[in-house]
Structures are given as structure tokens and as C-alpha cells.
Amino acid sequence: MTFQKPAETWPDDRLVRECLDGNNAAWAALIDKYRRLVASIPAKYQLAPDDAADVFQQVWIDLYRDLKRLQHVEGLGSWLITAAARRCMLVKQRAQRTVPIGGLEHEPADRGPDAAAVHAEAEREQKIREAIQQLSPRCRKLVGMLFFEDPPRPYVEVARALGLAPGSIGFIRGRCLTKLRTALEKVGL
């Protein structure tokens, strides 16, 4: 019996290859890996929730349609950012074309953030997510509870959730952050 890594840990080139072969588990893993990245773009453009959901869905439809033509798999994250940003800009442009009723003057609709800045920020956030995924499950949970929950959980709650002594959380947090720093350096941050 051979051990196989779960699909969510596969590198992008394997995920893409498996997706092209019709592997539904690979599609699910690919979407799960990049869902936060794609969802972050409409948020940066301050789209309404319904518009953001439409953009999210359309990006995955676009990827499904264009996956065969993706020439550089290592640029998949960048492709997703660009596709989502373009969809967001289309939504914003449609909103600007609305004509006011009764001749009332209005200020032009906000065009949203600079596309290059959105792209750079989204790529940075994705690298952070990838670095966190390199941590052990316990460190991922600890980092998530301490730094990505709003409000952050107190050490006592974190200790209880992880089955640890409250006094050990600071020490373990330090070790996890050291590992995260190393992982961030590996991904270029």
C-alpha cells in the first residue's frame, strides 16, 4: 500500500493536471486553496455581497473554461487575481453607467483601488496563507486563533481549545512564529 498525499497538499502543477483529467477532488482542492485569494479581491473593490459572490463564481467558471490554455501553472495565483480584478472592474463600470433619474447631479462612482496595488496585496496575502499551510496543524490553529480571529482569543481559551496548559501558549507561540518566519522567507516575504 502506498501513501498518497491528500489533494489539498498537491502542488499547483499536479492540481491543474488532475483538474484537466476531470478529477473532482482536485477541483475541490484547487478552489479550497485559492478561495480566500479570489474572495479577497471583491472585498478590496468594496463590492456589495451579491456582486462579490457573482465575481467569485465567475472567476471559477473562467478558470474552468481557460484552464487548458494556462501556459504557466506557477502563475495560477496571479491569473486568479487578474481575473477577479477584471470582473470587479466590470461590475464597477456597470454601476457607473447607471443614469440618475430626474436629472439629479451625482458624483462619479468610485473606481475602486489601483489594480496594481490590489494585485500586489493579494499576492502577498496568498504567500502568507501558503506559509501558514506549511506549519504543523497545531501551529496553524494557534496562529489562526491568536492573529486571525477578531477579537483574538485569550491564551486561556487557546490553551483549552488546543488541550495545552495556559502557561505554555507563549512559548509555543514563539516557536510557531519562528517556523512561520522561516516559511515566509521561503515564499519570498
C-alpha positions in Angstrom: 0.0 0.0 0.0 1.4 3.4 -1.0 0.8 6.6 0.9 -0.8 9.4 -1.1 -0.9 13.0 0.0 -4.4 14.5 0.1 -5.3 16.6 -2.9 -5.2 19.9 -0.9 -1.4 19.4 -0.4 -0.6 18.8 -4.1 1.5 21.4 -5.9 -0.4 23.6 -8.4 1.0 21.7 -11.5 -0.4 18.4 -10.2 -3.7 20.0 -9.2 -4.0 21.5 -12.7 -3.1 18.3 -14.4 -5.6 16.4 -12.3 -8.3 19.0 -13.0 -7.7 18.7 -16.7 -8.1 14.9 -16.3 -11.5 15.5 -14.7 -10.6 14.8 -11.1 -13.3 16.4 -9.0 -11.3 16.1 -5.8 -8.5 18.1 -7.5 -11.0 20.8 -8.4 -12.3 21.0 -4.9 -8.7 21.2 -3.5 -7.8 23.9 -6.1 -10.8 26.0 -5.2 -10.2 25.5 -1.5 -6.5 26.5 -1.8 -7.3 29.8 -3.6 -10.8 30.6 -2.4 -9.6 33.2 0.1 -7.4 34.8 -2.5 -10.3 35.1 -5.0 -12.8 36.3 -2.3 -10.3 39.0 -1.1 -10.4 40.9 -4.5 -14.1 41.9 -4.5 -13.6 42.9 -0.8 -10.8 45.3 -1.9 -13.0 46.8 -4.5 -15.7 47.2 -1.9 -18.3 45.3 -3.9 -21.7 44.6 -2.5 -22.1 41.0 -1.2 -24.2 39.8 -4.1 -21.7 41.3 -6.6 -18.8 39.8 -4.8 -20.5 36.4 -4.9 -21.1 36.8 -8.6 -17.4 37.7 -9.2 -16.2 34.8 -7.1 -18.4 32.3 -9.1 -17.5 33.8 -12.4 -13.7 33.6 -11.8 -14.0 29.9 -11.2 -16.1 29.5 -14.4 -13.5 31.5 -16.3 -10.7 29.2 -14.9 -12.7 26.1 -15.8 -13.1 27.4 -19.3 -9.5 28.6 -19.7 -7.5 26.0 -17.7 -6.4 24.2 -20.9 -4.8 27.4 -22.1 -3.0 28.3 -18.9 0.6 28.3 -20.0 2.4 28.9 -16.8 0.9 27.0 -13.9 3.3 28.7 -11.4 1.3 31.9 -12.3 -2.1 30.5 -11.3 -2.5 32.7 -8.3 -1.6 35.8 -10.4 -4.1 34.7 -13.1 -6.8 34.4 -10.5 -6.0 37.8 -9.1 -6.1 39.4 -12.5 -9.3 37.6 -13.5 -11.0 38.6 -10.2 -9.8 42.2 -10.6 -11.1 42.4 -14.1 -14.5 41.1 -13.1 -14.6 43.6 -10.3 -13.8 46.5 -12.6 -16.6 45.3 -14.9 -19.0 45.4 -12.0 -17.8 48.9 -11.1 -18.1 50.1 -14.8 -21.7 48.8 -15.0 -22.5 50.7 -11.8 -21.1 53.9 -13.3 -23.3 53.6 -16.4 -26.4 54.0 -14.4 -28.2 57.2 -15.3 -29.7 59.3 -12.4 -33.4 59.7 -12.5 -34.9 63.2 -12.7 -31.6 64.9 -13.8 -30.2 64.9 -10.2 -26.5 65.5 -10.2 -24.3 62.9 -8.6 -20.6 62.3 -8.0 -19.0 59.7 -10.3 -18.9 56.2 -8.8 -15.7 55.3 -7.0 -13.4 53.3 -9.4 -12.0 51.3 -6.6 -8.4 50.8 -5.7 -5.4 50.8 -8.0 -5.3 47.4 -9.8 -1.6 47.0 -9.4 -1.9 47.7 -5.6 -4.7 45.1 -5.4 -2.6 42.6 -7.3 0.5 43.1 -5.1 -1.5 42.9 -1.9 -3.5 39.8 -2.9 -0.2 38.0 -3.9 1.3 38.9 -0.6 -1.7 37.6 1.3 -1.7 34.4 -0.7 2.0 33.9 0.1 1.2 34.3 3.8 -1.6 31.7 3.5 0.8 29.3 1.8 3.4 29.9 4.5 0.9 29.2 7.2 -0.1 26.0 5.5 3.5 24.8 5.9 3.1 24.9 9.6 2.1 21.9 11.7 -1.7 21.6 12.4 -1.3 22.8 16.0 0.7 25.8 14.9 -1.8 26.7 12.2 -4.6 26.5 14.7 -2.7 28.6 17.3 -1.7 31.3 14.7 -5.3 31.4 13.5 -6.8 31.8 16.9 -4.2 34.4 18.1 -3.8 36.5 14.9 -6.7 35.9 12.5 -9.8 35.9 14.8 -11.4 39.2 15.7 -11.1 39.7 18.5 -8.1 37.4 19.2 -8.8 34.7 21.7 -7.2 35.0 25.2 -4.4 32.5 25.9 -6.7 30.6 28.3 -9.2 29.9 25.6 -6.5 29.0 23.1 -4.9 26.6 25.6 -8.3 24.9 26.3 -9.0 24.6 22.5 -5.6 23.0 21.9 -5.5 20.9 25.0 -2.5 22.7 26.4 -1.5 24.3 29.7 -2.2 28.1 29.6 1.4 28.8 30.6 2.8 27.0 27.6 1.0 29.1 25.0 3.6 31.9 24.9 6.4 29.5 24.5 4.6 27.5 21.7 3.5 30.7 20.0 7.2 31.8 19.9 8.2 28.5 18.3 5.3 28.7 15.8 6.2 32.2 14.8 9.8 31.3 14.3 8.7 28.5 12.0 6.3 30.9 10.2 9.1 33.4 9.7 11.2 30.7 8.1 8.2 29.7 5.9 7.6 33.3 4.9 11.3 33.7 3.9 10.9 30.6 1.7 8.0 32.1 -0.2 9.8 35.4 -0.6 8.4 37.6 2.2 
